[in-house]
Amino acid sequence: MQTRRPYHHSLLTVVFALLFWLIAAPVRAGQYSQPGFYTPEVLKLANGLTVILKQRGEAPNVALRLVVGIGHDDFLKGSKQTAHMLEHLLYMGTSSHDETEIDRLVQDHGGYSNAFTGNEETIHHLDIFNQYYLWGVDFLFELFTDSSFSEEGVGMAREVIGREDGGLPSSLHRWLYQLEITKPPLEMAFARLLPNPGYQFGLETCEQISRADILAAYQRYYVPANLTLVAVGNFDRQELLARIAATFGALPAKPGPVRTVWELPYPAAAELDGTFAPLLDTEGNVQLIFRTDGLLSPDFHVLQVIERYLGQKIFEELRFKRGLTYDSGASGYSTRQWGTLAVGGSVDIERMGEVRGLIEAELDRLRSGQVAAGEIDKSRQQILLALASGYENNSAFADYYAGALGELQNFGQFRNYEDAIAAVTPARVAEVAARYLRRDRTITVLSTPTITIEGLGGLAGLAASGAVLLGGGLYLWRRKTRRAP
């Protein structure tokens, strides 16, 4: 099991020629959408459970997703791993099966299972051979209602999550981290981008979270009104609905939790560099990072076009044209309420100022509307082409519905992403860039290693030379003292 991390994009070089040919044609979003993609069947059962169904016979499998409205952002510092621990514990044994048997059962039914805890939701995945989709519902129901939550399991979850996070930090590490001496610059930037303790993760561990805390969270959040079951694939609708009604639909109705939305002002501009983080590396890193609004914002799709444009433009400028960096571009991450957009890359330490200037110049072009309309059209077209090939299988459909539940809950439907991207204009790009990518809100990270690999080699050389000189001196001194009468 793992926590959900910010996404990133890539562009395959082999499709460049096709892209440039298509850019000359008008953008017609409808040609990229699979029929009915944005209109699955949505049902609300009497106990509050939401069910999303999409029948597809293209492949002999069914993708099931159990989405629970609980994530890191529902907890304050000291308990932010609660949802993650709860996710793990659901797979650590029930009254009928231990953890090993659970894993083998999934494989014996041609399935794959995993789970992810994000900022706002926990998603349980099960892809199963279509002959066993009813067993898949029963399996998820068993985990949901019959997990043991034993003290032994709680201890094991702490150990597993500790290993996922690289081990428990020492007292010295915590102290230095709090002083921002060993705190990575990007984490320092995140603290300024989201200036509220409700969003601060830091060196969060599970040590303070008790079994009682986990049970309280389970009883509050794992209720039908806070639950969505997604099924996509080759199944019999009536048969599946009957099994869902007999399992999840039979759970008693309980009110859903009141989710906390923390106050989140926009940050003031800041420039950051870690004191001893990173300690050792080969080059520096330049990042200009901005806070944006989130997935439900009317600006979200415009920001997607901006991210795509900046990602390719910065990559082409810094790598292809100037050879300043190998790894550069733009990446974004969004929750329902907030998002971030980072632009930059790794670079030789001596060229960091030059790279920063080039990025700032490109951001100025965006804000002032100087980017040619054809370049914006190119970015839109690239997104649409990627979407056309990105949602081909049942698992991808199910993941989309699970990840876009905020749209369904807030707007009553899934928004047509292709139509929204196709509607982005150069004027809107300039407007949104001026709103979010402001100089007075830029968090600039200039991350330089304390010691470079070259510097380490130099230090090793000096140490070796010193050792030779010292050894030679001792040898001569001993010879001299032996000859003395």
Backbone torsions as a table, in degrees:
resi	resn	phi	psi	omega
1	MET	NA	151.0	-176.9
2	GLN	-151.6	159.2	176.9
3	THR	-83.3	154.0	-177.2
4	ARG	-83.0	134.7	-175.3
5	ARG	-116.6	162.4	178.2
6	PRO	-56.3	143.6	-178.8
7	TYR	-87.4	164.5	172.4
8	HIS	-142.7	165.1	-177.0
9	HIS	-120.8	161.2	174.5
10	SER	-144.4	157.2	-177.5
11	LEU	-123.6	125.2	-177.7
12	LEU	-78.5	126.1	-178.2
13	THR	-60.5	-32.5	-174.5
14	VAL	-66.2	-14.0	-179.6
15	VAL	-103.1	8.4	-178.6
16	PHE	-55.9	-46.9	-176.7
17	ALA	-60.9	-42.1	178.2
18	LEU	-63.4	-40.5	179.5
19	LEU	-59.4	-49.4	-175.9
20	PHE	-66.1	-30.7	176.4
21	TRP	-69.2	-40.0	-177.2
22	LEU	-75.8	-25.4	-175.7
23	ILE	-63.3	-29.4	-178.8
24	ALA	-69.0	-20.3	-179.3
25	ALA	-86.8	154.4	177.2
26	PRO	-62.4	147.6	178.3
27	VAL	-78.4	120.3	178.0
28	ARG	-122.9	97.7	-170.5
29	ALA	-61.4	-33.5	-175.1
30	GLY	-59.3	-27.7	-177.3
31	GLN	-72.2	-13.4	-177.7
32	TYR	-98.9	-15.5	-177.8
33	SER	-85.8	139.5	171.8
34	GLN	-76.2	140.8	-177.0
35	PRO	-54.4	129.1	176.9
36	GLY	73.3	9.4	-176.6
37	PHE	-58.7	-41.6	-175.2
38	TYR	-92.6	5.2	-177.8
39	THR	-128.1	56.3	174.1
40	PRO	-68.1	165.5	175.6
41	GLU	-75.8	129.3	-179.9
42	VAL	-120.2	124.5	-178.9
43	LEU	-124.0	148.0	174.1
44	LYS	-120.0	116.5	179.8
45	LEU	-78.9	167.1	-174.2
46	ALA	-60.2	-31.7	-178.2
47	ASN	-86.6	4.3	176.6
48	GLY	102.7	-9.5	-179.7
49	LEU	-66.0	133.2	174.2
50	THR	-96.0	134.1	178.6
51	VAL	-122.8	130.1	177.1
52	ILE	-118.9	122.8	-177.0
53	LEU	-121.4	136.7	174.2
54	LYS	-141.7	107.5	179.8
55	GLN	-82.6	128.8	177.3
56	ARG	-143.1	126.2	-177.4
57	GLY	-100.7	10.7	-174.5
58	GLU	-68.7	-26.0	-176.9
59	ALA	-138.4	148.0	-176.7
60	PRO	-83.2	54.7	178.0
61	ASN	-148.8	166.2	176.7
62	VAL	-129.7	132.7	177.3
63	ALA	-103.0	119.8	178.8
64	LEU	-111.1	137.6	176.7
65	ARG	-133.1	127.7	175.8
66	LEU	-110.0	111.0	-173.7
67	VAL	-107.7	124.7	179.6
68	VAL	-115.6	132.0	-179.7
69	GLY	-76.6	73.7	177.0
70	ILE	-152.4	134.6	-179.7
71	GLY	-157.3	-172.1	-177.5
72	HIS	-58.3	-36.8	-173.6
73	ASP	-73.2	-4.8	177.4
74	ASP	-85.4	-0.7	-174.7
75	PHE	-134.1	149.5	178.8
76	LEU	-88.0	174.0	-178.7
77	LYS	-53.5	137.1	-178.6
78	GLY	99.8	-22.0	-179.7
79	SER	-133.2	16.5	-173.6
80	LYS	-70.9	-13.7	176.8
81	GLN	-88.9	6.1	-176.0
82	THR	-59.5	-49.1	-179.1
83	ALA	-63.0	-36.4	179.4
84	HIS	-66.6	-43.2	177.7
85	MET	-63.0	-42.3	179.3
86	LEU	-60.9	-40.9	177.1
87	GLU	-58.2	-48.0	-179.5
88	HIS	-63.5	-42.5	-174.4
89	LEU	-64.3	-27.5	179.2
90	LEU	-62.9	-21.5	-177.3
91	TYR	-105.4	7.5	-174.8
92	MET	-99.8	17.8	173.3
93	GLY	127.2	141.7	174.0
94	THR	-122.3	-175.8	178.8
95	SER	-68.7	-17.8	-177.8
96	SER	-105.3	-27.2	-173.4
97	HIS	-140.8	138.0	173.7
98	ASP	-86.7	-179.3	-173.3
99	GLU	-62.3	-40.1	179.1
100	THR	-63.9	-43.5	179.9
101	GLU	-65.6	-36.9	177.7
102	ILE	-60.3	-45.5	-179.8
103	ASP	-64.1	-42.6	-178.8
104	ARG	-68.6	-36.9	179.1
105	LEU	-59.9	-43.4	179.3
106	VAL	-60.5	-47.1	-179.6
107	GLN	-66.7	-36.5	179.4
108	ASP	-64.6	-22.8	179.0
109	HIS	-101.9	19.9	176.9
110	GLY	68.0	30.4	-173.1
111	GLY	-112.7	172.3	173.9
112	TYR	-138.5	132.2	179.3
113	SER	-131.4	151.5	175.9
114	ASN	-163.4	175.0	177.1
115	ALA	-150.9	152.2	-177.0
116	PHE	-137.6	135.8	174.2
117	THR	-109.9	124.2	179.4
118	GLY	-113.3	-166.0	179.1
119	ASN	-66.8	-34.2	-171.1
120	GLU	-124.0	-11.1	-176.9
121	GLU	-151.7	159.1	170.4
122	THR	-116.7	128.6	-176.5
123	ILE	-119.1	122.8	176.4
124	HIS	-100.2	122.5	-175.7
125	HIS	-103.2	139.0	169.6
126	LEU	-147.2	113.9	172.0
127	ASP	-104.1	127.6	-169.3
128	ILE	-137.5	147.4	173.4
129	PHE	-58.8	136.9	-166.9
130	ASN	-63.6	-21.8	176.5
131	GLN	-67.7	-16.7	-175.3
132	TYR	-113.9	21.0	-175.9
133	TYR	-66.0	-29.9	176.5
134	LEU	-68.8	-40.1	173.9
135	TRP	-60.0	-36.8	179.2
136	GLY	-60.6	-41.3	177.1
137	VAL	-64.1	-44.6	178.8
138	ASP	-61.3	-39.8	-179.8
139	PHE	-62.2	-48.9	179.3
140	LEU	-63.5	-37.2	179.2
141	PHE	-65.6	-40.0	177.6
142	GLU	-61.6	-45.6	178.1
143	LEU	-61.5	-41.6	-174.9
144	PHE	-67.7	-35.2	-171.0
145	THR	-112.4	-13.2	-169.6
146	ASP	-128.4	12.2	177.7
147	SER	-65.7	143.9	-169.4
148	SER	-79.9	-30.8	-177.4
149	PHE	51.3	43.7	-178.2
150	SER	-73.7	160.5	176.5
151	GLU	-61.1	-37.3	178.1
152	GLU	-62.8	-41.9	178.0
153	GLY	-64.3	-39.0	177.6
154	VAL	-60.9	-43.3	178.1
155	GLY	-63.2	-40.8	178.8
156	MET	-65.9	-38.8	178.8
157	ALA	-63.1	-39.3	177.1
158	ARG	-60.1	-45.1	-178.8
159	GLU	-64.6	-43.6	-177.9
160	VAL	-64.5	-46.6	-179.3
161	ILE	-66.8	-36.2	175.7
162	GLY	-59.7	-41.4	177.8
163	ARG	-68.5	-38.3	176.6
164	GLU	-57.7	-37.3	-176.3
165	ASP	-90.6	7.8	176.6
166	GLY	87.0	17.2	178.3
167	GLY	96.3	161.7	-179.3
168	LEU	-74.2	135.0	177.6
169	PRO	-71.8	142.7	177.7
170	SER	-75.0	167.7	177.6
171	SER	-60.9	-39.8	178.4
172	LEU	-64.1	-43.2	178.8
173	HIS	-61.2	-44.0	179.1
174	ARG	-60.4	-43.4	-177.9
175	TRP	-64.4	-46.8	179.0
176	LEU	-65.3	-35.3	178.6
177	TYR	-64.9	-44.6	179.5
178	GLN	-63.1	-31.2	177.2
179	LEU	-81.2	1.0	-177.8
180	GLU	60.5	31.5	176.5
181	ILE	-87.2	-44.5	177.8
182	THR	-107.9	9.8	-179.6
183	LYS	-77.3	123.5	179.9
184	PRO	-58.2	140.5	-177.7
185	PRO	-56.8	-35.6	-179.8
186	LEU	-67.4	-31.9	175.2
187	GLU	-71.1	-36.3	174.8
188	MET	-61.9	-40.3	178.5
189	ALA	-64.2	-41.5	-178.8
190	PHE	-62.2	-38.2	179.3
191	ALA	-63.4	-30.6	178.8
192	ARG	-84.9	-31.4	177.8
193	LEU	-68.1	-33.6	-179.1
194	LEU	-123.5	73.9	-171.8
195	PRO	-78.4	66.6	176.4
196	ASN	-153.2	132.9	-178.0
197	PRO	-60.0	-19.6	177.7
198	GLY	-66.8	-16.8	-179.1
199	TYR	-113.2	4.6	-177.3
200	GLN	-89.5	127.4	-179.2
201	PHE	-104.4	-53.2	175.0
202	GLY	57.9	-141.7	179.6
203	LEU	-89.4	53.7	-175.6
204	GLU	-72.1	133.4	176.4
205	THR	-126.7	-179.0	-179.4
206	CYS	-100.2	1.5	-168.8
207	GLU	-61.9	-31.1	-176.6
208	GLN	-89.8	-3.5	-175.1
209	ILE	-93.1	120.6	-176.8
210	SER	-96.1	168.0	175.2
211	ARG	-59.5	-39.0	178.8
212	ALA	-62.4	-38.4	177.1
213	ASP	-62.4	-41.8	-178.0
214	ILE	-67.4	-43.4	179.0
215	LEU	-63.7	-38.3	178.6
216	ALA	-63.8	-41.1	178.2
217	ALA	-66.6	-40.5	178.7
218	TYR	-60.0	-47.5	-178.1
219	GLN	-66.9	-28.5	-178.8
220	ARG	-83.0	-41.9	-170.7
221	TYR	-100.9	-31.6	-177.4
222	TYR	-87.4	67.6	179.1
223	VAL	-126.8	153.5	-174.6
224	PRO	-54.2	-37.9	-178.2
225	ALA	-67.2	-14.6	-179.8
226	ASN	-112.4	23.2	-170.7
227	LEU	-130.5	139.9	174.4
228	THR	-130.1	131.3	176.3
229	LEU	-110.7	121.6	-178.7
230	VAL	-109.6	134.8	175.3
231	ALA	-135.0	123.9	179.4
232	VAL	-131.1	130.1	175.2
233	GLY	140.9	-154.4	-172.5
234	ASN	-94.7	90.3	-178.8
235	PHE	-141.1	162.3	173.3
236	ASP	-87.9	117.9	-172.9
237	ARG	-58.2	-50.6	-175.7
238	GLN	-64.8	-40.2	179.8
239	GLU	-64.9	-43.5	179.8
240	LEU	-65.6	-44.8	179.9
241	LEU	-62.4	-38.0	179.0
242	ALA	-63.1	-40.3	179.8
243	ARG	-70.3	-39.1	177.1
244	ILE	-62.9	-42.3	-180.0
245	ALA	-64.5	-35.4	-178.3
246	ALA	-77.4	-16.1	-178.4
247	THR	-111.7	-88.5	-177.8
248	PHE	-61.7	-34.7	-179.5
249	GLY	-69.6	-18.1	-179.9
250	ALA	-87.7	-5.1	177.9
251	LEU	-66.8	143.8	-179.9
252	PRO	-66.0	142.9	179.1
253	ALA	-70.3	133.6	175.3
254	LYS	-138.3	148.5	178.6
255	PRO	-65.6	142.8	177.5
256	GLY	-72.9	160.5	-178.7
257	PRO	-71.1	154.2	171.4
258	VAL	-87.2	110.3	-176.5
259	ARG	-78.6	139.7	-179.9
260	THR	-84.2	131.6	171.5
261	VAL	-114.5	108.2	-174.2
262	TRP	-75.6	145.9	175.3
263	GLU	-62.5	138.5	-172.3
264	LEU	-144.3	85.6	176.9
265	PRO	-71.8	159.5	176.2
266	TYR	-76.3	147.3	-175.7
267	PRO	-81.1	157.3	169.3
268	ALA	-85.7	157.1	-179.2
269	ALA	-59.6	144.5	178.3
270	ALA	-153.0	153.4	175.9
271	GLU	-122.1	128.3	-170.4
272	LEU	-128.1	148.9	172.2
273	ASP	-153.5	131.4	-179.8
274	GLY	-67.3	142.0	-179.3
275	THR	-68.0	-53.6	176.3
276	PHE	-126.6	24.0	179.9
277	ALA	-129.6	119.3	-0.4
278	PRO	-78.2	152.0	179.3
279	LEU	-75.7	-39.7	-175.2
280	LEU	-139.0	128.6	177.5
281	ASP	-161.8	175.2	-178.4
282	THR	-96.8	-22.1	-176.5
283	GLU	-154.8	176.4	179.2
284	GLY	-93.0	-179.7	179.6
285	ASN	-142.1	132.1	177.9
286	VAL	-113.2	125.4	176.9
287	GLN	-137.2	129.0	169.6
288	LEU	-108.1	118.7	-170.4
289	ILE	-121.5	141.5	-176.1
290	PHE	-131.3	144.4	171.4
291	ARG	-86.5	137.3	176.7
292	THR	-128.5	175.4	170.0
293	ASP	-81.0	171.8	-167.4
294	GLY	-98.8	-159.3	-172.7
295	LEU	-60.2	-30.2	-175.6
296	LEU	-90.1	-0.5	-179.8
297	SER	-72.2	145.4	173.8
298	PRO	-65.2	-12.9	179.3
299	ASP	-92.5	-2.6	-171.5
300	PHE	-58.4	-47.3	-176.3
301	HIS	-69.8	-31.8	174.9
302	VAL	-65.4	-41.3	177.8
303	LEU	-62.8	-32.5	176.1
304	GLN	-63.6	-40.8	177.8
305	VAL	-67.0	-40.9	178.0
306	ILE	-61.8	-44.0	178.8
307	GLU	-60.0	-45.0	-180.0
308	ARG	-64.2	-43.8	179.9
309	TYR	-61.9	-50.2	-178.6
310	LEU	-64.3	-38.7	-179.5
311	GLY	-58.1	-47.0	-178.7
312	GLN	-76.4	-40.6	-177.1
313	LYS	-63.1	-46.8	-179.3
314	ILE	-66.5	-40.0	178.8
315	PHE	-62.4	-46.6	180.0
316	GLU	-63.1	-42.8	-175.9
317	GLU	-68.6	-46.2	-173.9
318	LEU	-81.0	-34.0	-177.0
319	ARG	-97.2	-56.9	-173.5
320	PHE	-72.0	-44.3	-174.0
321	LYS	-84.7	-34.3	-173.0
322	ARG	-118.7	-14.4	179.8
323	GLY	61.0	33.1	-176.4
324	LEU	-87.2	-21.5	-173.6
325	THR	-154.4	154.8	174.5
326	TYR	-98.8	-33.1	-173.8
327	ASP	-120.5	103.4	179.7
328	SER	-153.2	164.9	178.8
329	GLY	149.9	-151.8	-179.3
330	ALA	-135.9	145.7	177.6
331	SER	-145.2	144.2	-179.4
332	GLY	-126.0	159.6	175.7
333	TYR	-144.5	136.8	-176.1
334	SER	-138.8	137.4	164.4
335	THR	-107.4	-173.8	180.0
336	ARG	-64.4	-38.5	-173.2
337	GLN	-91.7	-38.8	-171.2
338	TRP	-138.6	164.3	176.5
339	GLY	-148.4	170.6	174.8
340	THR	-135.0	151.6	174.7
341	LEU	-135.5	121.9	-178.2
342	ALA	-117.1	138.3	179.6
343	VAL	-129.6	129.0	178.8
344	GLY	156.9	-158.3	179.8
345	GLY	172.4	178.2	178.1
346	SER	-80.8	145.0	-173.1
347	VAL	-158.5	156.1	173.0
348	ASP	-56.8	139.5	-175.8
349	ILE	-56.1	-38.3	-177.6
350	GLU	-68.1	-17.8	-175.8
351	ARG	-107.1	9.5	-175.8
352	MET	-62.8	-41.1	179.3
353	GLY	-63.7	-39.4	178.9
354	GLU	-64.2	-44.4	179.9
355	VAL	-64.1	-42.7	178.2
356	ARG	-59.6	-43.2	179.6
357	GLY	-62.5	-39.3	179.3
358	LEU	-66.2	-40.8	178.5
359	ILE	-65.8	-44.3	-179.9
360	GLU	-62.9	-36.7	178.2
361	ALA	-64.8	-39.5	179.4
362	GLU	-69.1	-37.3	176.3
363	LEU	-64.6	-37.7	176.2
364	ASP	-61.3	-40.6	178.1
365	ARG	-61.5	-41.8	179.2
366	LEU	-64.4	-48.0	-176.3
367	ARG	-63.1	-34.4	-175.5
368	SER	-92.5	3.7	177.2
369	GLY	73.6	25.2	-178.2
370	GLN	-88.6	-5.0	179.5
371	VAL	-75.8	131.6	-177.6
372	ALA	-63.3	144.1	-179.3
373	ALA	-57.9	-34.9	179.8
374	GLY	-62.5	-33.0	179.2
375	GLU	-71.2	-36.6	176.0
376	ILE	-66.7	-42.3	177.9
377	ASP	-59.6	-40.2	179.7
378	LYS	-61.1	-43.2	-179.6
379	SER	-65.9	-41.1	176.8
380	ARG	-60.7	-44.4	-176.9
381	GLN	-64.6	-37.9	178.6
382	GLN	-62.6	-41.8	178.7
383	ILE	-63.2	-44.6	-178.1
384	LEU	-64.8	-40.1	178.8
385	LEU	-65.9	-39.9	178.1
386	ALA	-64.1	-37.7	179.2
387	LEU	-67.1	-35.4	-177.1
388	ALA	-61.0	-34.4	-179.6
389	SER	-101.4	-4.3	-173.8
390	GLY	-85.7	-20.7	-177.4
391	TYR	-122.1	76.6	-176.3
392	GLU	-107.9	-26.7	-174.0
393	ASN	-115.6	170.3	-176.5
394	ASN	-62.4	-38.3	-179.7
395	SER	-62.7	-40.8	179.6
396	ALA	-65.6	-40.3	175.7
397	PHE	-58.7	-50.7	-176.5
398	ALA	-62.4	-40.6	178.7
399	ASP	-63.1	-38.6	179.3
400	TYR	-62.7	-49.0	-179.6
401	TYR	-61.9	-41.2	179.6
402	ALA	-64.6	-37.7	-177.8
403	GLY	-80.5	-17.4	-176.6
404	ALA	-110.0	23.1	-178.4
405	LEU	-61.4	-28.4	178.6
406	GLY	-57.9	-36.8	178.0
407	GLU	-65.6	-45.5	-179.9
408	LEU	-62.4	-42.3	-177.0
409	GLN	-73.4	-30.3	-176.9
410	ASN	-96.8	-30.8	-175.8
411	PHE	-114.2	-5.7	179.9
412	GLY	79.8	3.5	-179.7
413	GLN	-164.7	164.7	172.9
414	PHE	-83.9	128.2	178.6
415	ARG	-72.0	143.5	177.8
416	ASN	-75.9	103.9	-175.1
417	TYR	-63.0	-42.7	-179.4
418	GLU	-61.3	-46.4	178.6
419	ASP	-60.6	-40.7	-178.8
420	ALA	-66.3	-40.3	178.3
421	ILE	-67.6	-42.9	-179.2
422	ALA	-63.3	-25.8	-177.4
423	ALA	-84.1	-6.0	-179.0
424	VAL	-70.1	129.1	-179.1
425	THR	-110.8	159.4	175.3
426	PRO	-56.9	-35.2	178.8
427	ALA	-64.6	-40.9	178.2
428	ARG	-67.2	-36.4	177.7
429	VAL	-60.4	-47.3	179.6
430	ALA	-63.1	-41.7	-179.0
431	GLU	-62.7	-47.6	-177.3
432	VAL	-70.8	-37.4	176.9
433	ALA	-62.5	-41.3	178.9
434	ALA	-66.8	-28.8	-178.4
435	ARG	-76.5	-41.2	-172.4
436	TYR	-105.0	-36.1	-172.9
437	LEU	-92.6	52.5	-174.2
438	ARG	-85.8	144.4	177.9
439	ARG	-62.4	-35.7	-177.4
440	ASP	-78.4	1.6	175.7
441	ARG	-124.8	12.0	-177.2
442	THR	-79.8	125.3	170.6
443	ILE	-96.2	109.3	-177.1
444	THR	-99.9	124.9	179.5
445	VAL	-112.3	116.4	176.5
446	LEU	-114.4	89.3	-171.5
447	SER	-93.9	116.1	178.7
448	THR	-121.2	138.8	179.4
449	PRO	-69.8	146.8	176.0
450	THR	-62.9	-41.7	177.9
451	ILE	-132.0	128.5	174.6
452	THR	-84.3	163.9	177.1
453	ILE	-60.4	-40.5	177.6
454	GLU	-63.4	-42.3	178.8
455	GLY	-64.9	-36.8	177.6
456	LEU	-64.0	-39.4	176.7
457	GLY	-63.6	-38.9	177.4
458	GLY	-64.3	-41.9	178.2
459	LEU	-63.6	-39.5	178.0
460	ALA	-63.8	-39.0	177.9
461	GLY	-64.6	-43.5	178.0
462	LEU	-62.4	-42.3	179.7
463	ALA	-62.5	-41.7	179.5
464	ALA	-64.9	-42.5	178.9
465	SER	-63.3	-42.0	178.2
466	GLY	-61.9	-40.1	179.1
467	ALA	-64.3	-39.8	178.9
468	VAL	-64.6	-45.2	179.9
469	LEU	-63.6	-42.8	-179.6
470	LEU	-64.7	-44.5	179.2
471	GLY	-62.7	-41.1	177.8
472	GLY	-63.9	-41.3	179.1
473	GLY	-62.2	-43.7	178.8
474	LEU	-63.2	-39.1	-180.0
475	TYR	-63.0	-46.3	-179.8
476	LEU	-65.0	-38.8	-179.5
477	TRP	-64.5	-41.1	179.4
478	ARG	-65.7	-41.1	178.4
479	ARG	-62.0	-40.2	-178.7
480	LYS	-65.8	-43.0	-178.0
481	THR	-70.3	-27.5	178.0
482	ARG	-70.1	-32.6	-177.4
483	ARG	-80.9	-14.5	-177.3
484	ALA	-67.9	137.6	-179.1
485	PRO	-65.8	NA	NA
